[in-house]
Amino acid sequence: MNILVVDDNRDYRFLLDLTLDLGGFKVYSAEDGIEGIEVLESTDIDLIISDIRMPRMDGTKLNAYVRTSSKYKNTKFIFVSGFKDVYSSILVLNPKLDFFLDKTTPSEEILLLVNTLLSRDRTGEFVEVR
């Protein structure tokens, strides 16, 4: 399974990359939404994890791009931000596709969510993981 991590904070991006890599995933990284779109256009991605506030193109614009893409419109998308109080109340999330995590969420919990989201088939139903 391929995961795209988009975050302008190099240290946080490295932490997520390492966590997901150790969890058995192939990880692609980008510094902002523009680089993220470049990865999406050249690679098949199964899940996207993106910061919200970034230069050039932020996470909400990246999410809008993903939702209008025929290839990625049903791809799970996890927003992460250090500004939980600000964004968790104003983001309009599709509860089947979009999720929000605070950047203080422990790596183990992020990996658990990723595993849970990727254990569902394309219709959103859980499939047994062996």
ZAFIKE-323090 format. One record per residue: residue number from 1; x, z, y of N, C-alpha, C in turn; residue in one letter. Coordinates in steps of 0.2 Angstrom, whole numbers. Layout:
REM ZAFIKE-323090
  resi    nxx    nzz    nyy   caxx   cazz   cayy    cxx    czz    cyy  resn
   NUM      X      Z      Y      X      Z      Y      X      Z      Y     a
...
REM end
This chain:
REM ZAFIKE-323090
  resi    nxx    nzz    nyy   caxx   cazz   cayy    cxx    czz    cyy  resn
     1      4      0     -6      0      0      0      4      0      6     m
     2      3     -4     11      6     -5     17      3     -1     23     n
     3      7      3     27      4      7     32      8      5     39     i
     4      4      4     44      8      2     51      7      9     55     l
     5     13     11     57     13     17     62     15     14     69     v
     6     11     16     74     12     13     80     13     19     85     v
     7     18     21     88     19     26     92     26     25     97     d
     8     25     27    103     31     26    107     36     32    107     d
     9     34     37    104     38     43    103     42     42     96     n
    10     48     40     97     53     38     92     53     44     86     r
    11     54     50     89     54     56     84     48     57     80     d
    12     42     56     83     36     57     79     35     51     74     y
    13     37     45     77     36     39     73     41     40     66     r
    14     47     42     67     52     43     62     49     48     57     f
    15     46     54     59     43     59     55     37     56     51     l
    16     33     52     54     27     49     50     30     44     45     l
    17     35     40     47     38     35     43     41     38     37     d
    18     45     44     38     48     47     32     43     50     28     l
    19     38     54     30     32     57     26     29     52     22     t
    20     27     46     25     23     41     21     28     37     16     l
    21     34     36     18     39     33     13     39     38      7     d
    22     40     44      8     41     49      3     35     49     -1     l
    23     29     48      2     22     48     -1     21     41     -6     g
    24     26     37     -5     26     31     -9     23     25     -6     g
    25     22     25      1     20     19      4     25     15      7     f
    26     24      9      8     28      4     12     26      5     20     k
    27     31      7     24     29      8     31     32      3     36     v
    28     28      1     40     30     -4     46     29      0     52     y
    29     34      0     57     33      3     63     33     -1     69     s
    30     30      1     74     30     -2     81     30      3     86     a
    31     33      1     92     33      6     98     27      6    102     e
    32     23      0    102     17      0    106     12     -5    102     d
    33      6     -6    105      1    -10    102      3    -18    102     g
    34      7    -20    107      9    -27    106     14    -28    100     i
    35     19    -23     99     23    -24     93     18    -23     87     e
    36     13    -19     87      9    -18     82      5    -24     80     g
    37      3    -28     85     -1    -34     83      4    -39     80     i
    38     10    -39     82     15    -44     79     16    -42     72     e
    39     16    -36     70     17    -34     63     10    -36     59     v
    40      4    -34     62     -2    -36     59     -2    -44     58     l
    41      0    -48     62      0    -55     61      5    -58     56     e
    42     10    -54     54     15    -56     50     15    -52     43     s
    43     11    -47     42     11    -43     36      4    -41     34     t
    44      3    -40     28     -4    -37     26     -4    -29     26     d
    45     -8    -26     31     -8    -19     32    -14    -16     29     i
    46    -14    -11     25    -19     -7     22    -22     -2     27     d
    47    -18      1     31    -20      7     35    -16      7     42     l
    48    -19      9     47    -15      9     53    -16     16     56     i
    49    -10     19     58     -9     25     62     -7     24     69     i
    50    -10     26     74     -8     24     81     -9     30     86     s
    51     -4     30     90     -4     35     96    -10     32    100     d
    52    -12     35    105    -17     33    110    -13     30    116     i
    53     -9     35    119     -6     33    125      1     30    124     r
    54      2     24    126      8     20    125      9     15    131     m
    55     15     14    132     16      8    137     14      1    135     p
    56     13     -3    139     11    -10    137      4    -11    134     r
    57      3     -8    128     -4     -9    125     -5     -2    122     m
    58    -10      1    124    -12      8    121    -16      7    114     d
    59    -17     13    111    -20     13    105    -27     11    105     g
    60    -31     12    110    -38     10    110    -38      2    111     t
    61    -34     -1    114    -34     -8    115    -32    -11    108     k
    62    -27     -8    105    -25    -10     98    -31    -10     93     l
    63    -35     -4     93    -40     -3     89    -46     -9     91     n
    64    -47    -10     97    -51    -15     99    -49    -22     96     a
    65    -43    -24     96    -40    -30     93    -42    -30     86     y
    66    -40    -24     82    -41    -24     75    -49    -25     73     v
    67    -53    -22     77    -60    -22     76    -63    -29     77     r
    68    -60    -33     81    -62    -40     82    -58    -45     77     t
    69    -54    -43     73    -50    -47     69    -53    -48     62     s
    70    -54    -54     60    -58    -55     54    -54    -52     48     s
    71    -47    -52     49    -43    -50     43    -43    -42     43     k
    72    -43    -39     49    -42    -31     49    -49    -27     51     y
    73    -54    -31     52    -60    -27     55    -62    -21     51     k
    74    -61    -21     45    -63    -15     40    -57    -11     38     n
    75    -52    -12     42    -46     -8     40    -46     -1     43     t
    76    -45      4     39    -45     11     42    -40     12     47     k
    77    -41     16     52    -37     17     58    -37     24     60     f
    78    -31     27     60    -31     34     62    -27     35     69     i
    79    -31     37     74    -28     39     80    -24     46     80     f
    80    -19     46     83    -15     52     83    -13     53     91     v
    81    -14     59     93    -12     61    100    -10     68    101     s
    82     -6     69    106     -4     76    108     -9     79    113     g
    83    -14     75    115    -19     77    120    -26     77    117     f
    84    -27     82    112    -33     82    108    -39     84    112     k
    85    -38     88    117    -44     90    121    -47     84    125     d
    86    -42     80    127    -44     74    131    -47     69    127     v
    87    -44     67    122    -46     61    118    -52     62    113     y
    88    -51     68    110    -56     69    104    -63     69    107     s
    89    -64     70    113    -71     70    116    -73     63    119     s
    90    -69     59    120    -70     53    124    -70     46    119     i
    91    -66     47    114    -66     41    109    -72     40    106     l
    92    -74     34    105    -80     32    101    -77     29     95     v
    93    -78     33     89    -76     32     83    -81     29     78     l
    94    -79     24     74    -84     22     69    -82     27     63     n
    95    -87     31     61    -85     37     56    -83     34     49     p
    96    -84     28     48    -82     25     41    -75     22     42     k
    97    -73     20     48    -66     17     49    -61     20     53     l
    98    -63     24     58    -59     27     63    -59     35     62     d
    99    -52     37     63    -51     45     62    -47     47     68     f
   100    -47     53     69    -43     56     74    -39     62     72     f
   101    -32     63     73    -28     69     71    -24     71     77     l
   102    -24     77     78    -19     80     83    -12     79     81     d
   103     -7     78     85      0     77     83      3     83     80     k
   104     -1     89     81      2     95     78     -1     96     70     t
   105     -4     91     68     -7     91     61     -1     91     56     t
   106      0     95     52      6     95     47      6     89     43     p
   107     12     87     42     13     81     38     10     80     31     s
   108      9     86     28      6     86     22     -2     85     22     e
   109     -5     87     28    -12     85     29    -13     78     31     e
   110     -8     75     35     -9     68     36     -8     64     30     i
   111     -3     66     25     -2     62     19     -9     63     15     l
   112    -12     69     15    -18     70     11    -23     65     13     l
   113    -24     65     20    -29     60     23    -28     53     21     l
   114    -22     51     22    -20     44     20    -22     43     13     v
   115    -20     47      8    -21     46      1    -29     46      0     n
   116    -32     50      3    -40     50      3    -43     43      5     t
   117    -40     41     11    -43     35     14    -41     29     10     l
   118    -35     29      7    -33     23      3    -36     23     -4     l
   119    -39     29     -6    -42     29    -13    -49     27    -13     s
   120    -51     24     -8    -58     21     -8    -57     14     -9     r
   121    -62     11    -12    -62      3    -12    -64      0     -6     d
   122    -65     -6     -5    -66    -10      1    -73     -8      3     r
   123    -78     -6     -1    -85     -5      1    -85      2      4     t
   124    -80      6      4    -80     13      6    -82     18      1     g
   125    -83     16     -5    -84     21    -10    -78     23    -13     e
   126    -78     30    -15    -72     32    -19    -70     29    -25     f
   127    -64     28    -27    -62     25    -33    -58     31    -36     v
   128    -58     31    -43    -54     36    -46    -46     34    -45     e
   129    -42     39    -44    -35     38    -43    -32     42    -49     v
   130    -28     38    -52    -24     40    -58    -17     40    -57     r
REM end
